Amino acid sequence: MMRLCVSGLRLFLWSALLHSVAPRGARDRPRQCDPPQSQGDMNSFLWTVRRPPPLPPAYLFGTIHVPYTRVWDFIPDASKRAFRGSPNVYFELDLTDPLTISKLTSCQLLPHGGSLQSLLPRDLYRRLKRHLDYVKHMMPSWMTADQRGRGLYADYLFNAIAGNWERKRPVWVMLMVNSLTEWDVRSRGTPVLDLYLAQEAERMGKRTGAVERVEEQCHPLNGLNFSQKFIGTSSHQGDLNLRRFSHNSSSQTKPKLKEQRTKTCFGR
């Protein structure tokens, strides 16, 4: 957890990988993606930090790394008003900074020019390569007319997502494969919620910043102690399941798909 002092205000930000699952047997409750019936039905994911008058409040807002159009209608007006009324906004990372993006890309690479082929069993590497060839072949049919109208082409998009995959660490390849689905490809080009808020903050002339460094994002993942990541075909469409084996465990586990949730701070 990082903290940042700005005008006497300590802002806290932390991130966690969380998995949301709809409860079983809850037939009398709305499904997870049902539109809310009213503002009161929405979870604001907004925490207020109240300070002694005349100091104004600050806010801690929970975000999620998915295209903002997927969740924007589920964010209540109170959260949007707090964002619009705050002159200072601090994010987990500054996703509008090209240097940040460059560092995020570099931290995914194997050290000393290593290659994924030298780490994975031969059969596993071949299956992974076949799957990526399948995705590349299918990507033109997955893309939307709107994406093509904005100048996004299949080869460019594939290289943007999977380029240089042979040199990436296994954990980043795992995350990459999980994002190479038809739905994810169709949503490319739409900023994730964090980036959208950052772009809106800049457009509104707000002061923006970040409270974490790229190294603090990368090191926990790069430090995972897995000897191998087993990837198997799960359907005729070429979807992949990833199974992890730890150095210290003989049991096989199947990871759950996760979306990264973060928190954004804004206030005066």
N, C-alpha and C positions, 0 to 999 in steps of 0.2 A: 504494500500500500504506500502510495506517495502522498505528500502533502505540499501545498504551495501557499505562501503568504502573499496576499495582495491587498493593500490598503487596510491592513490589520485583520483581514479575514483569512482564516485557514480553510483551504478547500481540500477535501478528501476525495480521492478517486480510487476505486479498485475494480478489477475485472475478474470474472469467473466463467468457466465453461459450464453451462447449465443445459439440462435436457428437459423439455416440456412434453408431458404425455397427458392425454386426456384420460380421466378415470374411467375404469371399466364399469359397465352396468349402470351408468348415470343417464338412463334414457329420458328422465324427466328434466334434465338440465340441458341448456343450449350446448350445441357442439362448439368445439374450440374456435372455429372460424365463423360462427354465426354473427351477423352484424348486430351490434348492441342496439337495444330498443330505446335507450335514453342515455344522457350524460352520466346519470347515476349508476348505470350498468358497467361503466368503463373503469378499469384500474389505471390510475394516473401514473403510477411508477414515479411519483414526484414526492420528494421529501423536502420539507421547509426547515431551514436553519434560522431560528428567530434570535435576534439580538436586542439588547436594551435600546429603547428609543434614545435619540432619533435615528439610529442606524437602521437601514432597511433590511429586510430578510434576504437570505441567499437560498439557493435551491440545489438539490441533487436529483438529477433526472436519469432514470434507467433507460438505456437504449439497447438495441439489438442489431447485429450486423446482417441485416437483410435489406433488400431494396425498400426504400422508404414508402413506395406506393403500396406495398403489401400491408403496412401497419398504420399509415398516416390517419386513415379514417377511424382507427381504434384509439387514437390519442385524444383525450378529452380537451375541451376548450381551456380549462384551467391551466393545463401544462403548456399549451401554446401561448396563452397570455403571459405566463411567467417567463417564457423564452423571449417573447417580443419585448417585454418590459425591462429586460436585463441588459445593461450596457456591456457587461463582461461575460464572456463564455469561455470555459476551459474544457478541453476534450482530453480523452485518453492519450491520443497521438494527434499530431497535426497532419491530417491526411491531405491537406491542400499543398503541403510543402514537397516539392520534387525530391529533395534530399532525404526526407523521411521514407518516401516510396523506394528510393534507390537503396537505402540501408535495409529496408524490409526484404527487398529482393536478394541482396547479398547475403543476409544472414541465413537464408534457406539453403545455400550451397554447401556441399560437402567440403571439408577442409583439404588443403594441399592438392587441389585439382582432382579429388577423388571422383569415382563414377559409381552410379547405382548398380551397374552391371557387376561390379566386383564385390558387391555386398549381398545381393540377392541370389538365391539358387537359380540355376539356369532356366528351369521350367517356369518358375515364378516370373522371372524377368521376361520371358517370351510371352506369357499370358498377359502381363501388364502391357507390353508393347502392342500385342494384338488388340487389346481393348482400346488403347489410345488411337490406333489406326482406325478402329471402328468408329470412335467418336469423331475423328477428323472427317471420315467419309460421310457421316450422318449430319454433321453440323450445318451444311447448307440447307438441308430440309428442316432443321430445327429453328433456324433464324426467322424472325418476323419481318414483314414488309416494312414496318416502322424502323427496324434496325438497319435494313438495307438502305432505306431512304435517308438515314443519318450518316451514311458512309461506312457502316460497319460491314466487313466482309468476313466470310467464314475462315479463310486462311489467317487473316489478321487476328481474328478473335481467338482462334485455336492457339496461335503463337503467344498471344497475350496471356492466356491462362496456363498453357502447358509448355511454353517455350523453355528450352534448356532443362527439361525434366530429368534427363539422364544424369545431371550433376547435382540434383537436389537430395537433401537428406530424406530418409524414408518417411519420417513423420509428416513432412511437408508434401510429399507425394501422396500420402494417404488423404490429407485434407484436399489436395488438388483433385484427386479422383472422385471424392465425395461431391465436389462442386461441378463435375462434368456430367450433369444430367440435362435432359431436354428442358426442364423448367428453368434451371439455373442459366442455361445458355440463352433462353428467351428473355430473361430479365437483365442480361448484361447490357450495360449502357445506361442503366438507371442507378443513380447513386444509392449506396446504403444509407440508412438513417443518419448515422454519425456524420458522413460526408455531406449529406444534404443539409443538415443543421449547420455545419461549418460553412458551407457555401452561402446559406441564407444569412448567417451572422456577418460574413464579409460584405454581402450585398447591402445589409442594413447599417454598415459602418460600425459594428461592435468591435470591441477589443477582444481578440481571441488568443488562445495559447494552449499548451499541452502540459500535462503533469507527469507524463512518463517518457522515458527514453526508449528508443527502438530495442536496445539491448535488454531492457527489462521485459519486453514482450517475447523476444526470441530465446533467451537463455533457458527459461523453464521448459520450452518444447524441445530445444536442442539437447537438453540434459536428460531427456527421458531415457531410461536404461532398458531398451528393448534390443534383443539380439537379432530378431527378425520380424518382419511384418508380412504375414501370409495373406495373399490376395487371391480370391477364387471367384470364378464366374458364378453369378447367382441367377441369371436368366438368359433366355435366348437373345435378348437385346444387348447383352454384354455388360450389364451392371455388375459392379464388383462388391463383394463383401471383404472386409479387412479383419483379419484375426491377428491378435497380438500374442506374442510369447515373451515372457519376462525371463531374464537370466536366472532368477531365483524361484521360478514356479514352473511346474510341469503341467499345470492346468491350462486349458485353452479357453479364451473368452472372446465373445463377439461384441465389439464396441457398439454403443448406441450413437446414432447420428446426433450431433449437437450443433447448436448455433451459438456463437459467442455473444454474451450480453455484457455491456459495459455501462459506465455511468458518466454523465456529463454534468458539469457544475456551471451554474450561471447565477449572477447576482450583481450587486453594486459595490 
